Amino acid sequence: MALKHAQPLEVIDLHATDETRGTAVSSSLLKTPHLQLMRVVLAAGHALPEHHVPGEITIQCLSGEADVVTPSRTCRLASGTLVMLPAAEPHRVQAHLDTLLLVTVLHP
């Protein structure tokens, strides 16, 4: 079964609690040839291992608290804050509290 992605002009509830949007799981919300939005859910103490993506990204903290760690810097994100990473920047994400992130990826 293919992932259900939102369509242009479709309103997305980032705090949705129904099973289709994945209350406690990460999900891809929208994907076009140039843009992808992902809802990333991390429990306190959990992490995304180091990785990189080809395009620029933003990581916005909707709730909770997490560190975005790059080879040169650690950025603490709390609710209402975001950070932008250059294309191909290696990074990992470590949650300190139960955390909800909105990740935007620009595809080159």
Residue, then its C-alpha position, 0 to 999 in steps of 0.5 A: m500500500a502506497l503512503k497517502h500524501a497530501q495534495p496541493l491546497e489540502v490542509i494538514d493537521l500537524h498534531a493529528t491524533d488519528e491512525t491515518r496520520g500516525t499518532a506515535v509514528s513518523s510519517s511523510l506528509l507531502k511529497t512533490p518532485h521538489l519538496q517533502l514534508m515529514r512529521v517526525v516523532l521521537a520518544a524521550g531518549h531516542a535518536l535518529p542516527e547520523h545521515h544526510v540528504p542531498g537538498e537543504i532542510t529545515i527542522q522545526c520543533l512543534s513540541g518537546e526538545a531535541d538536539v540537532v547535532t552536526p560535525s561542527r555544532t549542536c543546536r538545541l530545538a524547543s517548541g517553536t524553534l527551527v534550524m536550517l541545514p545546508a545540502a548534504e550536511p551530516h546530522r543526527v537528532q537526539a530527543h530529550l523529551d517526547t518530541l514532534l518535529l516537522v522536517t522540510v526537505l528541498h529536492p535539488 
